[in-house]
Amino acid sequence: MTAIRISGKDIAADVRAKVAAVVAGLPEKPSLAVILVGEDPASEVYVRGKLKDTEEAGMISVHHRLPATASQTEIEDLIASLNGDDSVDGILLQLPLPKGLDADAAIERIDPSKDVDGLTEVSAGRLSLGKPGLRSCTPSGCVIMAKRALGDDLSGKHVVVIGRSILVGKPAALLFLAENCTVTIAHSRTKDLPAVCREADILVPAVGRPQMVKGDWLKPGAMVIDVGINRIPAPEKGEGKTRLVGDADYDSCAEVAGHMTPVPGGVGLMTRACLLVNTLYAACARRGWQAPEIG
């Protein structure tokens, strides 16, 4: 058996195209404000990609850049200003923040109706209660990928999520639960983790441990949605070179799995696409427009 490769590139492109088609028919263009603090190289790349995606979807992107020396008050004042700006539909605070700054406190300043990252306590609470709201982008992308591979009805599928973070693990579990899946959350203290993983129809590793999940951890034919993005040494590419890998060992898992997402080229691209979906949803909810479900 060789797993069917689930291309995040292709699915994300389709999601972006659907968003662009809806945006083209709206009375006004939705807008996304991105706040970047400091000069973290990875964050620079992410922000450029997000701004490019936004503009290509026909939305307005606004880039607010603060120096690494910015104070907590300056960041929160900027967020307050964007909260009160009716032309802004979504607010994204790029993480991580420079040392000494409180990201959680800053995120809680974001108006939940503009929380396109789905990270505020209100957004998390609405998800846990099953109420409408903006959902975390990465877990939303995982659900979309599962549906594209297995069909829209995921009822009865056993989903095992490895990781209990508030960014991915917990919201992913709740989103799959909302799809009528049976969900298990596993973590570092789970007894006999490989045995638990072998029960999964859909396995979602999200722990940040490179190539931890091996092929013999899988039930034959299971789907692996690999959230991990880890950089490891790649001496075969030259001295000091590195490469990206997921939390699953792709080669061994692909021999057992039915479907599998690659790293890179998988969930990460879906995260960016779902940010556009959330910006569209936020704009429509705030302005009383009808928004079709995009997935």
Phi, psi and omega in degrees: 000134173237126185298144171286126182281121180266110186277110174297328180298314182290316182292318179297320179298320179294318178297316180298321179295321178295319177299314182299321180296320178291315181301322182299336181261003181276153178297328179223158178278129172297154182229143179238125177257124180249130179251122177242124181248124179087195187228042177294122185302317180297318179297322177302314181296314180300315183294318178300318178296318180294319179294320178298314179301316182300312182293321179293336177276002179086011179265169177263129176248134180238125185250119176249118182245128178243148179290162179298340180275000181299144180273165176302319181296319179297318180295314182290329176293321177295317178299317179299320179296319180289326175303319184274357181270110185291345179278351181260123181262328182225146178234127178236119174263112183289128180250154003279158172274158176302155180304144179095350180255148184260100182295318182299317180296320180293317180299322181293347176280345182287133175301122182305332179287347178244011185277075187287350174270349178065034188252349181289162179298325179295315179298315179297320179294319179294323176296313183294332179270356180075022180265156179300147179171180180275129186257153178303138189291314183296311177299323178298320178296324178298316181295317179300316181296320178298317180292323179296326182276321190249353183105160186294333182266105179261010183308133175084349178293139176268115180255126173249120177257122176263109184126139183234030180290157177283346180277322185229302190305302183293312179295327177298317179300316181292322180292321177289327175298321178294341176269014179068029174274159168268126191239133172241130173258116177254161183201190188297337181256009177292131179284134179051062182303317179303321180294321178296317180297326181291351176273351190277136165279326177230121180250129182238089177282127183213062185237349180075030176244109188302127173054033182293315184281123180257166182301325181282004173273351190256148167282134180307129179089358181294158174262136177245118175253100190270109182273341185294140172227105185233142177256125181234159179300144178226072183301335179294341179266353181128161182299131178079000182279155179226168174216162181265136175223164179267191175279347177253142175283101191303313187299312182286324180290324182295341178282345184244323185290157174272322178222148181205141176268141179273164171224118358283180178095015182238249187297326182303320179291328178291327178301315179295320180295321181289337173297320177294319178300315180296321178297318176297313180299318180298316180297316182292318181295319182290330187254002177076023177269152176281129181243123177287153177284128181246126180200000000 
